[in-house]
């Protein structure tokens, strides 16, 4: 999936956050909904213009950001 066909960053839209072209739906917003328990069907129900290709583009975008990235969880100090 070439997410670049469906996602763009434009300074005049949402302060330049990556968003679905032709919408004001940012990648961050959509991923936040999913991370907080929404299903893809919930997204379709609440934003009827969304397409499966757009949702796939959001995941492809996130995947490209994470490829070859390393994230470390800091160790928490144990409570006494």
C-alpha positions as CSV (number, residue, x, y, z in Angstrom):
1,X,0.0,0.0,0.0
2,X,1.4,3.4,-1.0
3,X,0.0,5.5,1.8
4,X,1.4,8.6,0.2
5,X,-1.5,8.4,-2.3
6,X,-4.0,8.9,0.6
7,X,-2.2,10.8,3.4
8,X,-0.5,14.2,3.2
9,X,0.8,16.8,5.5
10,X,-0.3,20.4,4.7
11,X,0.5,23.3,7.0
12,X,-2.9,24.8,6.3
13,X,-4.7,21.6,7.5
14,X,-4.5,20.6,11.2
15,X,-1.3,22.5,11.6
16,X,0.5,20.1,9.3
17,X,-0.3,16.9,11.0
18,X,-0.5,13.9,8.6
19,X,-4.1,13.5,7.6
20,X,-6.2,11.7,5.0
21,X,-6.3,13.8,1.9
22,X,-9.4,15.8,1.4
23,X,-10.4,15.4,5.1
24,X,-9.6,16.9,8.5
25,X,-9.1,13.4,9.9
26,X,-5.5,13.1,11.1
27,X,-3.6,9.8,11.3
28,X,-3.0,10.6,15.0
29,X,-6.8,11.0,15.6
30,X,-7.7,7.7,13.9
31,X,-5.0,5.7,15.6
32,X,-6.0,7.3,19.0
33,X,-9.6,6.1,18.4
34,X,-8.4,2.6,17.6
35,X,-6.0,2.6,20.6
36,X,-8.9,3.6,22.9
37,X,-11.2,0.7,21.9
38,X,-12.9,1.8,18.8
39,X,-13.2,-0.8,16.1
40,X,-12.7,-0.1,12.4
41,X,-16.4,-0.5,12.1
42,X,-16.9,2.2,14.7
43,X,-14.8,4.5,12.5
44,X,-16.9,3.7,9.4
45,X,-20.1,4.3,11.4
46,X,-19.0,7.6,12.7
47,X,-17.2,8.8,9.6
48,X,-19.2,7.3,6.7
49,X,-16.9,8.7,4.1
50,X,-14.0,6.6,5.2
51,X,-12.9,3.8,2.9
52,X,-11.0,0.5,3.6
53,X,-8.2,1.9,1.5
54,X,-7.9,4.9,3.8
55,X,-7.8,2.8,6.9
56,X,-5.2,0.6,5.3
57,X,-3.2,3.7,4.5
58,X,-3.3,4.8,8.2
59,X,-1.8,1.4,9.2
60,X,0.8,1.5,6.4
61,X,1.9,5.0,7.5
62,X,2.3,3.9,11.1
63,X,4.1,0.8,10.0
64,X,6.6,2.8,7.9
65,X,7.3,5.0,10.9
66,X,8.1,2.0,13.1
67,X,10.2,-0.1,10.7
68,X,13.7,-0.2,12.0
69,X,12.8,1.9,15.0
70,X,13.6,0.8,18.5
71,X,11.6,1.7,21.5
72,X,12.6,1.0,25.0
73,X,10.3,0.8,28.0
74,X,12.0,2.5,30.9
75,X,12.2,0.4,34.0
76,X,10.1,1.7,36.8
77,X,11.4,1.9,40.3
78,X,9.6,-0.6,42.5
79,X,7.6,0.8,45.3
80,X,8.9,0.3,48.8
